[in-house]
């Protein structure tokens, strides 16, 4: 992954944590413009990751 990809990833993670509503809108727009990036099996994996992240956040 390039440095730009890593930077964008970090920004998205911060946005998801700090402003989940804006993050959801941004992701909806991205999915609409690039549906191939959002396959169903990836969605299921992300849901599990989100659940795990919420558990970790509660522990902190």
Order of alpha helices (4+ residues) and beta strands (2+ residues): alpha-alpha-alpha
